[in-house]
Amino acid sequence: MMFAGLLEIFFHLIPIAVIVWVSSTLVFRRKWSDEIFWIGALLISLYEPLTQIGGLKAMGILPNLFWAVIMFAFIYLANLVPLFLFRRYGFMGNLVFRLTFYSLWHIIWPLIWF
């Protein structure tokens, strides 16, 4: 649980807060904060898929471009959904999503698959 909380804080909460605060408050004088949030969310969500796909490709786990695109989309959505939940429900929304996602992806799925 601690890792999921730290990931949400360092990968999502701090970057989106800084982007919205600097852009909306300092640059645009308290205008367009919703639009800036969503642009920031789309950009922040790109970080993990770009790093993960490179690592998966280097390890030989992704056999072709089709699977790379599928995994990129899956990881991208897994990073965009928590930011939507953060905007809608606050920090607990994205933390509960992250814990559920980790439970399914890293614990339950490997038990079923392997």
KEKE-712385 format. One record per residue (C-alpha): residue number from 1; x, y, z. Coordinates in pm, 1 decimal, padded with zeros to 6 digits. Each point is the difference from the previous one (the first is absolute). Layout:
<recs>
<rec><num>NUM</num><c1>X</c1><c2>Y</c2><c3>Z</c3></rec>
...
</recs>
This chain:
<recs>
<rec><num>1</num><c1>00000.0</c1><c2>00000.0</c2><c3>00000.0</c3></rec>
<rec><num>2</num><c1>00284.0</c1><c2>00235.9</c2><c3>00076.3</c3></rec>
<rec><num>3</num><c1>00148.0</c1><c2>-00043.6</c2><c3>-00348.2</c3></rec>
<rec><num>4</num><c1>-00333.7</c1><c2>00075.5</c2><c3>-00167.5</c3></rec>
<rec><num>5</num><c1>-00037.8</c1><c2>00315.2</c2><c3>00207.7</c3></rec>
<rec><num>6</num><c1>00352.5</c1><c2>00116.5</c2><c3>-00077.7</c3></rec>
<rec><num>7</num><c1>-00047.9</c1><c2>-00069.8</c2><c3>-00369.6</c3></rec>
<rec><num>8</num><c1>-00319.3</c1><c2>00204.2</c2><c3>-00006.8</c3></rec>
<rec><num>9</num><c1>00162.3</c1><c2>00285.7</c2><c3>00188.8</c3></rec>
<rec><num>10</num><c1>00323.2</c1><c2>00019.8</c2><c3>-00200.8</c3></rec>
<rec><num>11</num><c1>-00127.6</c1><c2>-00096.4</c2><c3>-00346.0</c3></rec>
<rec><num>12</num><c1>-00342.1</c1><c2>00163.8</c2><c3>00003.6</c3></rec>
<rec><num>13</num><c1>-00082.6</c1><c2>00230.7</c2><c3>00291.0</c3></rec>
<rec><num>14</num><c1>00313.6</c1><c2>00215.4</c2><c3>00012.1</c3></rec>
<rec><num>15</num><c1>00046.2</c1><c2>00039.1</c2><c3>-00377.5</c3></rec>
<rec><num>16</num><c1>-00365.6</c1><c2>00085.0</c2><c3>-00069.2</c3></rec>
<rec><num>17</num><c1>-00013.5</c1><c2>00243.8</c2><c3>00291.2</c3></rec>
<rec><num>18</num><c1>00315.2</c1><c2>00176.1</c2><c3>-00118.3</c3></rec>
<rec><num>19</num><c1>-00116.1</c1><c2>00013.7</c2><c3>-00362.3</c3></rec>
<rec><num>20</num><c1>-00343.6</c1><c2>00137.8</c2><c3>00087.8</c3></rec>
<rec><num>21</num><c1>00132.8</c1><c2>00243.5</c2><c3>00258.9</c3></rec>
<rec><num>22</num><c1>00280.0</c1><c2>00140.7</c2><c3>-00214.7</c3></rec>
<rec><num>23</num><c1>-00202.6</c1><c2>00014.5</c2><c3>-00321.0</c3></rec>
<rec><num>24</num><c1>-00336.1</c1><c2>00106.0</c2><c3>00134.1</c3></rec>
<rec><num>25</num><c1>00103.3</c1><c2>00232.8</c2><c3>00280.5</c3></rec>
<rec><num>26</num><c1>00327.2</c1><c2>00149.8</c2><c3>-00114.1</c3></rec>
<rec><num>27</num><c1>-00028.4</c1><c2>-00000.8</c2><c3>-00379.1</c3></rec>
<rec><num>28</num><c1>-00371.2</c1><c2>00026.4</c2><c3>-00080.8</c3></rec>
<rec><num>29</num><c1>-00111.8</c1><c2>00186.4</c2><c3>00316.1</c3></rec>
<rec><num>30</num><c1>-00250.4</c1><c2>-00254.4</c2><c3>00135.1</c3></rec>
<rec><num>31</num><c1>-00154.5</c1><c2>-00084.8</c2><c3>-00335.7</c3></rec>
<rec><num>32</num><c1>-00043.0</c1><c2>-00333.8</c2><c3>-00174.9</c3></rec>
<rec><num>33</num><c1>00091.1</c1><c2>-00217.8</c2><c3>00298.9</c3></rec>
<rec><num>34</num><c1>-00224.9</c1><c2>-00285.5</c2><c3>-00119.1</c3></rec>
<rec><num>35</num><c1>00150.4</c1><c2>-00000.9</c2><c3>-00347.1</c3></rec>
<rec><num>36</num><c1>00353.2</c1><c2>00020.5</c2><c3>00139.4</c3></rec>
<rec><num>37</num><c1>-00074.7</c1><c2>-00289.1</c2><c3>00235.7</c3></rec>
<rec><num>38</num><c1>-00109.7</c1><c2>-00225.3</c2><c3>-00286.7</c3></rec>
<rec><num>39</num><c1>00289.9</c1><c2>00096.1</c2><c3>-00225.3</c3></rec>
<rec><num>40</num><c1>00235.8</c1><c2>-00068.2</c2><c3>00291.2</c3></rec>
<rec><num>41</num><c1>-00174.4</c1><c2>-00330.6</c2><c3>00073.4</c3></rec>
<rec><num>42</num><c1>00038.4</c1><c2>-00112.8</c2><c3>-00361.0</c3></rec>
<rec><num>43</num><c1>00369.9</c1><c2>00089.1</c2><c3>00004.0</c3></rec>
<rec><num>44</num><c1>00077.4</c1><c2>-00141.8</c2><c3>00345.4</c3></rec>
<rec><num>45</num><c1>-00169.5</c1><c2>-00327.4</c2><c3>-00094.0</c3></rec>
<rec><num>46</num><c1>00251.5</c1><c2>-00045.4</c2><c3>-00282.3</c3></rec>
<rec><num>47</num><c1>00301.5</c1><c2>-00034.6</c2><c3>00230.4</c3></rec>
<rec><num>48</num><c1>-00049.8</c1><c2>-00353.8</c2><c3>00128.8</c3></rec>
<rec><num>49</num><c1>-00107.0</c1><c2>-00163.2</c2><c3>-00329.6</c3></rec>
<rec><num>50</num><c1>00296.9</c1><c2>00148.5</c2><c3>-00183.6</c3></rec>
<rec><num>51</num><c1>00244.5</c1><c2>-00134.8</c2><c3>00258.5</c3></rec>
<rec><num>52</num><c1>-00175.7</c1><c2>-00336.1</c2><c3>00042.3</c3></rec>
<rec><num>53</num><c1>-00027.7</c1><c2>-00076.2</c2><c3>-00371.8</c3></rec>
<rec><num>54</num><c1>00372.0</c1><c2>00062.5</c2><c3>-00048.0</c3></rec>
<rec><num>55</num><c1>00082.6</c1><c2>-00239.4</c2><c3>00283.0</c3></rec>
<rec><num>56</num><c1>-00242.0</c1><c2>-00267.0</c2><c3>-00119.7</c3></rec>
<rec><num>57</num><c1>00140.3</c1><c2>00026.3</c2><c3>-00352.8</c3></rec>
<rec><num>58</num><c1>00358.6</c1><c2>-00029.3</c2><c3>00128.9</c3></rec>
<rec><num>59</num><c1>-00091.1</c1><c2>-00312.7</c2><c3>00198.8</c3></rec>
<rec><num>60</num><c1>-00159.4</c1><c2>-00158.2</c2><c3>-00307.0</c3></rec>
<rec><num>61</num><c1>-00344.0</c1><c2>-00023.4</c2><c3>00158.4</c3></rec>
<rec><num>62</num><c1>-00170.9</c1><c2>00192.3</c2><c3>-00281.4</c3></rec>
<rec><num>63</num><c1>00025.3</c1><c2>-00215.2</c2><c3>-00313.3</c3></rec>
<rec><num>64</num><c1>-00129.7</c1><c2>00257.6</c2><c3>-00249.7</c3></rec>
<rec><num>65</num><c1>-00140.9</c1><c2>00348.9</c2><c3>-00048.5</c3></rec>
<rec><num>66</num><c1>-00359.8</c1><c2>-00112.5</c2><c3>00055.4</c3></rec>
<rec><num>67</num><c1>00068.4</c1><c2>-00111.6</c2><c3>00357.3</c3></rec>
<rec><num>68</num><c1>00208.9</c1><c2>00310.1</c2><c3>00066.3</c3></rec>
<rec><num>69</num><c1>-00295.1</c1><c2>00220.6</c2><c3>-00100.5</c3></rec>
<rec><num>70</num><c1>-00243.3</c1><c2>-00206.7</c2><c3>00210.0</c3></rec>
<rec><num>71</num><c1>00225.0</c1><c2>00016.8</c2><c3>00306.8</c3></rec>
<rec><num>72</num><c1>00063.8</c1><c2>00371.4</c2><c3>-00053.3</c3></rec>
<rec><num>73</num><c1>-00375.9</c1><c2>00068.5</c2><c3>-00010.2</c3></rec>
<rec><num>74</num><c1>-00062.0</c1><c2>-00217.0</c2><c3>00307.0</c3></rec>
<rec><num>75</num><c1>00273.5</c1><c2>00166.7</c2><c3>00206.7</c3></rec>
<rec><num>76</num><c1>-00101.9</c1><c2>00346.1</c2><c3>-00123.7</c3></rec>
<rec><num>77</num><c1>-00360.3</c1><c2>-00054.9</c2><c3>00108.5</c3></rec>
<rec><num>78</num><c1>00119.5</c1><c2>-00142.6</c2><c3>00331.9</c3></rec>
<rec><num>79</num><c1>00169.5</c1><c2>00336.2</c2><c3>00057.2</c3></rec>
<rec><num>80</num><c1>-00274.0</c1><c2>00224.2</c2><c3>-00139.1</c3></rec>
<rec><num>81</num><c1>-00288.7</c1><c2>-00155.1</c2><c3>00194.5</c3></rec>
<rec><num>82</num><c1>00151.2</c1><c2>00081.2</c2><c3>00342.6</c3></rec>
<rec><num>83</num><c1>00037.1</c1><c2>00363.2</c2><c3>-00101.8</c3></rec>
<rec><num>84</num><c1>-00366.5</c1><c2>00006.9</c2><c3>-00103.2</c3></rec>
<rec><num>85</num><c1>-00091.3</c1><c2>-00153.8</c2><c3>00335.5</c3></rec>
<rec><num>86</num><c1>00221.7</c1><c2>00250.8</c2><c3>00178.5</c3></rec>
<rec><num>87</num><c1>-00179.5</c1><c2>00287.6</c2><c3>-00171.0</c3></rec>
<rec><num>88</num><c1>-00341.5</c1><c2>-00147.6</c2><c3>00074.4</c3></rec>
<rec><num>89</num><c1>00040.7</c1><c2>-00157.9</c2><c3>00347.2</c3></rec>
<rec><num>90</num><c1>00327.9</c1><c2>00122.1</c2><c3>00145.3</c3></rec>
<rec><num>91</num><c1>00311.4</c1><c2>-00187.2</c2><c3>00102.7</c3></rec>
<rec><num>92</num><c1>-00183.0</c1><c2>-00304.4</c2><c3>00138.6</c3></rec>
<rec><num>93</num><c1>-00159.0</c1><c2>-00061.7</c2><c3>-00341.2</c3></rec>
<rec><num>94</num><c1>00328.8</c1><c2>-00048.8</c2><c3>-00177.5</c3></rec>
<rec><num>95</num><c1>00156.3</c1><c2>-00183.9</c2><c3>00294.3</c3></rec>
<rec><num>96</num><c1>-00283.0</c1><c2>-00256.2</c2><c3>00009.2</c3></rec>
<rec><num>97</num><c1>00028.3</c1><c2>-00042.9</c2><c3>-00377.6</c3></rec>
<rec><num>98</num><c1>00376.6</c1><c2>-00054.4</c2><c3>00023.5</c3></rec>
<rec><num>99</num><c1>-00035.6</c1><c2>-00257.0</c2><c3>00280.7</c3></rec>
<rec><num>100</num><c1>-00272.2</c1><c2>-00184.4</c2><c3>-00191.2</c3></rec>
<rec><num>101</num><c1>00202.8</c1><c2>00010.1</c2><c3>-00320.6</c3></rec>
<rec><num>102</num><c1>00311.3</c1><c2>-00133.8</c2><c3>00173.6</c3></rec>
<rec><num>103</num><c1>-00201.4</c1><c2>-00274.5</c2><c3>00168.3</c3></rec>
<rec><num>104</num><c1>-00143.6</c1><c2>-00114.8</c2><c3>-00330.5</c3></rec>
<rec><num>105</num><c1>00302.6</c1><c2>00050.8</c2><c3>-00225.1</c3></rec>
<rec><num>106</num><c1>00285.7</c1><c2>-00104.3</c2><c3>00230.3</c3></rec>
<rec><num>107</num><c1>-00163.3</c1><c2>-00255.7</c2><c3>00232.4</c3></rec>
<rec><num>108</num><c1>-00320.6</c1><c2>-00157.0</c2><c3>-00132.1</c3></rec>
<rec><num>109</num><c1>00083.6</c1><c2>-00012.2</c2><c3>-00372.7</c3></rec>
<rec><num>110</num><c1>00339.6</c1><c2>-00172.0</c2><c3>00049.5</c3></rec>
<rec><num>111</num><c1>-00162.1</c1><c2>-00254.2</c2><c3>00231.5</c3></rec>
<rec><num>112</num><c1>-00256.0</c1><c2>-00085.2</c2><c3>-00268.0</c3></rec>
<rec><num>113</num><c1>00236.1</c1><c2>00019.5</c2><c3>-00300.6</c3></rec>
<rec><num>114</num><c1>00301.6</c1><c2>-00180.6</c2><c3>00141.8</c3></rec>
</recs>
